[in-house]
Amino acid sequence: MIFQPESPLLPDHTQLPESDGTFVKNFQEHPQSILLTDALEPVLQTIHPDGQYCIGQDCGIYWRVPEPPEPPERGAEAPDWFYVPEVPPTLGGRVRRSYVLWQEHIPPLVVLEFASGDGSEERDRTPRRGKFWIYERVIRPAYYGIYEVRKASVEVYELVAGRYRRIRPNERGHCAIEPLGVELGIWPGRYLDMELPWLRWWDAAGNLLPTGQERAQRAEQRAEQAEVEARQERTAREQAEVEARQERTARERAELRATTLEERLRRLGLDPNALPDELDLE
């Protein structure tokens, strides 16, 4: 049966299986999830200064309680990555084993699936069985994305009037997730020593959101650049001081020569002011 929030007899996350026993699809799946979470965390911390949000990676979202003999885990979909706003990160001090809709009442804002095949499973609209149907009609995340690494592409759908409408990519090829002020798109690059078309976030101005390691590298580069600039300023200041000393020394020597010349002329009985300027008796 599809969940009924008012029923006190429905199981919670501690009573439902946290896994259906299937294998992870491929070796990219976990790094890809980590990459998405890592880069988005600063944005989420700004949006949720109270820390009231959760992120699931390969975790079940329970939307119904199957009738026996069907196993309980058949009542869940396990997106590769999802984000839910305005919920506590833990329940009663315990980490969630799964996300239970009839217990939480708040649907995810974003659900992402990493297609391991041709994407037909993620686009399946079969009532009560197909992923697309379940997300659109029951779990109802505001945004549903299908990432296909083989095609280096991502489709993002927005829930509009109860149905998913595909978002048209912008001029950068990104899909806007407006409530977060970010864009989702494909980034061909190296992450964890794997050169792949990764799924990544950008801000609304088209700037790539860096991971923690990238932020640390940039901070280190800025610190090194600041140190280089400080050394250059210090060298320039020291050079200016040397030049000022040289000018002062040259001026003092010129003044000493002039004084010496005047004294010599007076000893000779000559008026220094009456002599031509170019005359040098040194």
N, C-alpha and C positions, 0 to 999 in steps of 0.2 A: 504494500500500500504506500501511496505517497504520504509524506509526513503530515501530521496534524498537530500544530504547535500547542493546542490546548490540552492534548492528552498527557497526563502525568505518568503513564505507563511505558512510554517510549524510552529506549536505552540512551545513555549518554556516551561521551567519548571514551570513558573508561571501560565500557561494557561491549564495545564494538571492535572488531579486528582492525589493526592498524596497517595491515598489508594483505594483499590477495595472493602473495607468494610468487608473483611473476618477476622475471628478471628486469633489470634496468635495460632500456632499449639499446644504448650504445655508450661508449666511453666519453662521448661529448656531453651527455645529458647533465651530469652533476656539475662539471665546470661551467656549463652554460647557465644553469640555475644560480650558481654562486656569483657569476659575472653580473647577472641582472640584479641580484639583491645588493651586492657590494656597491655598485655604482649608484643605485637608487636610494640607499640608506640616508645620505645627507638631505635629500629632498623630503623623504618621509619624516625625518626628525624635525625638519622645519615645519611641515604641515601638522605634525602631531607632537608638539613639545611635551605633552603629557605621556607620550609613549604608548598611546592606545591604538595599536594596530598589530596585525600579524601577517606573516608571510609563510606560505606553505610551499614545499618543494617535494613533489611526488607523494603528497599526502592525500588521503581520501576525503572527499566532501560527501557526506551521507545525506541523501535526499529522500530516501524511502526505506521502509523496513520490509524486506522480502518475506513472502509467505513460505514456511517450511514446505518441502525440504530444501528450498533454495537457500544457499549460504548467505549470511548477513552482508558480506562484502560485495555482493551483487547489487546492493542498494547504494553503492557509492561510485563516484567518478574520481579519479586521481589525476588532476592536472599536473603537468610537469612543473608549473610555477603559478602561484596566485597570490593576490594581495587583498586583504580585507581591512577596511578602515573602521575606526571607532569600536574596536573590540580589544579586550585586554590581551597581552601577549601570552599569559598563562591563565589557567582556570583553577582557582583554589590553591594557588601555589604550585600547580603541576603543569608540566608541558603537555600540550594537547597531543593525544595519540591520533586524532583525526579532527576534522571540522564537521560538526553536526548541525545541520540547518535548523532542526526543530529545537535545538538547545540554544543556538546563537541568535537566530532570527535575522541576522544581517548578511546579505549575500556578498560575495567578493566583488570588488570593483573591477579587477582585471584577472582574467584567466588566460594562461598561455599553454598551448600544446605544441610539443616538438614532434613533428610527424616523422616516423621512422620509415614509412612506406611512401605511397603516392598521395597521402593526405585524404584518402577516401574515408578512412575511419573517423577522422576529425571533422569531416563534412557530412557525415551520415545523419540524415534527417528522419530516420525511421522512428515513428512514435514509440516512446517509452524505452527504446533501446539505443538509438543513435546518439552519439555524443553531441552533435550539433543540436538535435531536438532537446536533449536533456538540459543543456546549458541555456538554450533559448527559452524553453517553456517552464522549467522548474527551478534550476539553480539561479539563473537569470543574472549573471555578472553583467555589468554595464558595458564591458569591453571583452571580446573574445578574440584571441589571436592564434593563428595557425602558422607555425614556422617550419619551413621546409629547407633543411640545410643543403640537400642535393640540388635544389633549384636556386639556392641563395635568395630566398624570397620569404616574405611574411604577409599574410592577409590579416587585417584587423576589422572586426565587426563591432558596431555600436548598437546597443539596444534602443530602438526608437519605436514608441507606441506598441511595445510588447513583441517586436520582431527585430531580428538582426538585419542591419543595413551595412553593407561593406563601406569602409572609409576609403575615400579616394586619396592616394598618397599626394603629398605636396611636391613642390618643385625640387626638393632634396630627396624625394623618394621615401619620405618618412610619413608615418601615420600619427596624427596628434591624439594624445590622451589628455584632453583639456582639463579635467579636474586635477591632474597632477602637474599641469604646466610643462609636460614633456612630450617628446616624440619617440616613436619606436621604429627602428629600421635595421638594415643590414650593414655591418662593419667588417670589411675584409681585412683581417689583420692577425697578429700573433698574440695568443693568450695561453699561458701555461704551456709554452713550447709547442702549441698547435696552431698552424696557419690555416684558418678556416673563415668562412663567411659567418661571423658571430651575430647574434641578435643583441642589439644594444640600445641604450637610451641617449637622447640628445635633449638639450633644453629648447625652449620655444624659439630661441634665436639661432638654433642649428649648431650649438657647441656641444661636442661629445662630453657626456658625463663620465668623469674619470673614475677608475677603481681606487681603492685605498692605496694600492701600490703605486698607481700612476700619480695620485695626489702626493704621496711621499716623494716620489722621484721629482715631481715638479717643484715641490717645496725645497728639495735639496738643490735642484738646478737654480732656483731663485736665490737661495742662500749663497751658492757658489758665485753666481753672477753679481750679487751684492758685494761679496768679498773682492771680486775682481775690480768692480767699480770703486770700492773703497781704497784698494791698493793703487789704482790709477789716480784717484783724487789725492792720495797721500804722496805719490810720486810727483804729481804735478805741483802740489804745494811745496814739496821739498825743492823741486827744480826752480820754482819761482823764488824761494828764499835764497838759493844759491845765486841766481841771477841778480837779485836785489843786493846781495853782499858784494858781488863782483862790480855792480854799478856804483855802489857806495865806495868801494876801494878805489875804483878808477877816478871817481870824483875827488876823493881825498888826495890821491896822487897828483891830479891836475892842479888842485888848489895849492898843494905843497910846492909844485914846480913853479907856479905863478908867484908865490911868495918868495921863493928862493931867487927867482929872476929879478924881482923888484929890488930885493936887498942888494944883489950884485950890481945892478944899474946904479943904485944910489951910491954904492962905494966907489963907483967909477965917476961919480959926479954928473950922471945923466938923469934926466927926468923920464921915468917910465912912460908917462902919459904922452910925451912928445915923440916917442919912437913909433915907426910903422907897426901895425898889428902883426905882420908876417915875420918881423924880426925875432930871431931866436938866438940868444947868446949862450945857450947851454953848451 
